[in-house]
Amino acid sequence: MNRYMKAALRAMSHAEIDVKKNYRLLRTAETAAKMPKLRGLYRTWEHRVMNGEHQVPVRIFLPGQETSRSLPVLLFFHGGGWVTGNMESYSPVCRALAMAVNCVVASVDYRLAPEYPFPAGLEDCYCATQELLKNPWLLRASREDITIIGDSAGGNLAAAVSLLAHDRGVLLPDRQILLYPATADDHSESSPFPSIQENGKDYLLTSKRICDYMDLYLPDAEQRKNPYCSPLNAPDLSSQPRTLVITAEYDPLRDEGEAYAHRLHEAGVPTELFRMPDALHGFFSLPPRFSQVRKAHERIRQFLSSTAQAEPR
């Protein structure tokens, strides 16, 4: 990364907004900035996904013209620190993913903290996963066609959904894709991961902002050790589905995502790990013309079409 880009990123990072005081403003700004003009290019799932008395919205994105043949299905959990982001702001991401990978993308609009702290959003994602695994015909798919995927906080939720499904003895997805996921409970200066110190101040997503998001998602710091909040704390990962982890070079969450991939591999789970060079946290939300996005789409395509085990590197 050249020094001019670094200087610009440093300036933007140091001028960051107070998340705890302004999370509602952040939600509004993100949605307005990314509001897609995609009417007619997606349809809303008419089958209701229920979590108790709460209805979880799910939006379906198709790769193009409808076809009678079965396509891979990616059940997508968006990022945003469990506090921001929604189905609207992530519609361009999901549309681009469906087109690039030639798959169906089902985007889950889970509830956000602090109004709905842990585990409300996780339970919404879990219910959507179970509904689709039990009724894959709703999307003209078989259970083996379904992969769960998430970026950042959504990657955390995807990993936690798989852990929760195993522990509850219910259906487990065959594959999961974790894009620069949050997997640990400590993002302060005491974090054991060098990327928190190396990338935690000058690359847009700061370690302070991560800590603020965690405070809103789960205010009790001791409870964050729960593996459903911090998957790295799970004592046994051997039951987890085949996994692709993609991290970003200049991301404070880089090392904990890679540590999770290595732990999965050590537990005998077929796992692929790829560190995206010259990339910042959140790069997957960039337009598809960016090389990092195209490379990520290609990695996802390869992962969905391959059953070979790869060692993290």
Secondary structure, DSSP 8 states (H G I E B T S, - for coil): --HHHHHHHHHHHHT---HHHHHHHHHHHHHHHH----TTSEEE--S-EEETTEEE-EEEE-SSS--SS---EEEEE--STTTS--TTTTHHHHHHHHHHHTSEEEEE----TTTS-TTHHHHHHHHHHHHHHH-GGGGT--GGGEEEEEETHHHHHHHHHHHHHHHHT----SEEEEES----S--STT-S-HHHHHHSSSSSS-HHHHHHHHHHH---GGGGGSTTT-GGG-S--TT--EEEEEEEEE-TTHHHHHHHHHHHHHTT--EEEEEEEEEETTGGGS-TTSHHHHHHHHHHHHHHH--------
